[in-house]
Amino acid sequence: MRIAMIGTGYVGLVSGACFADFGHQVTCVDKDAGKIEALRRGEIPIFEPGLDALVASNVKAKRLDFTTDLSAPVAEADAVFIAVGTPSRRGDGHADLTYVYSAAREIAAVLSGFTVVVTKSTVPVGTGDEVERLIREANPSADVVVASNPEFLREGAAIRDFKFPDRIVVGTDDERGRKVLGDVYRPLSLNQAPLMFTARRTAELIKYAANAFLATKITFINEIADLSEKVGADVQQVARGIGLDNRIGSKFLHAGPGFGGSCFPKDTRALVKIAQDHDVQLRIVEAVLGVNDIRKRAMARKVSNATGGLRGKTVAVLGLTFKPDTDDMREAPSIPLVTGLLDMGAKVRAHDPVGMEQAKKELPEIEYCTDPYECARGADALVIVTEWVQFRALDLERLKNEMAHPIVVDLRNIYRPEDMAAQGFTYESVGRAPEPKV
């Protein structure tokens, strides 16, 4: 199959490289000439484990190419995927579909023969209808089917998620469109990946509903963590106890500083706006957004309480990205945390294994360090924000010796309170009663 992938962001680049690895002929298109030239040189603009090798091997095999001109790739394609950004519109939370609609118009102008145009970007319900209208308005004779194929990739595990998916959702009622997309995903049939065909609007809603539900699970366990601290319970054991119920499941029941990233905050806000546009109130999702925003701001107060005030003190922050194995800083909990620490008069030093260059754009006023121990040197408190594997086995004795005061606030519960107390730390975590200091 010949595939054109419009957009070389996270979704477009991962999807394009994986489709090429299936054996399809893929051309990734982007307006950013600098990015295209960098990709041709083998330079990957995002951090995703294994993506550089996957791109390199498929470029070498001549199954994957990059260009700024969509004319030839679209004209020759069996399927054209739109994988451009849909950021939140400033001020109202609606998804900004400017890039999607612009891509639709440009695709329409160069279509040739039967083509399936697929929205892979996360888009509000009804976007496919408008994409189809724009294409037919610009090119009335186009032989085209517009389908929805939402992505369900986790940053840090995107390649495995693409090749071993829980489900593949394809939204189209057109049999020709179903056949083309069935052929696109046929290489996955050996993995018995469930290919689910739905109406287009249903597919669009599935993506938003999935992200909102996962965000709800995170927010729920964070509120249970607050209660656990007050009543002397252990939220990790609570989470395990409820997660063993197969009606609930154990995933996304890890208490922490709140959710962030490129999907959950943006998509939950957009879902609320979609509902409001249709005179429906999603009270649970609205509450999830409110609770999450409050929680992220409250983490700085948690650090302040542990240190007896922050004015004039130095705080070391380990982990800046919204999750491990990515350099993504979008709506990361570290941003409101660090901002709050600075507002309370603290000096902040930080270290992240891969995210510091991106973090400097969001948090230019703090000091960046090359490793955890340099970050901890002379600090009055250390905060673990992102659960990078590099932080799970720190030399605690060395860490304590580097710090001015051995206070650790672990927002990811990666250490055991009894171990930290035995090492002489004052240790605070999330949803667990602090262990008495030895």
Buried (B, 14 or more C-beta within 10 A) or exposed (E): BBBBBBBBBBBBBBBBBBBBBBEBBBBBBBBEEEBBEBBEEEEBBBBBBEBBEBBBBBBEEEBBBBBEEBBBBBBBBBBBBBBBBBBBBEEEBBBBBEBBBBBBBBBBBBBEEEBBBBBBBBBBBBBBEBBBEBBBEBBEEBEBBBBBBBBBBEBBBBBEBBBEBEEBBBBBEBEEBBEBBBEBBEBBEEEEBEBEBBEBBBBBBBBBBBBBBBBBBBBBBBBBBBEBBEEEBBBBEBBEEBBEEEEEEEEBBBBBBBBBBBBBBBBBBBBBBBBBEEEEEBEEBBEBBEBBBEBBBBBBEBBBEBBEEBEEBBBBBBBBBBBBBBBBBBBBBBBBBBBBBBEBEBBBBBBBBBBBEBBBEBBEEBEBBEEBBBBBBEBBBBBBBBBBEBBEEBEBEEBBEBBEBBBBBBBBBBBBBEEBBEBEBBBBBBBBBBBEEE
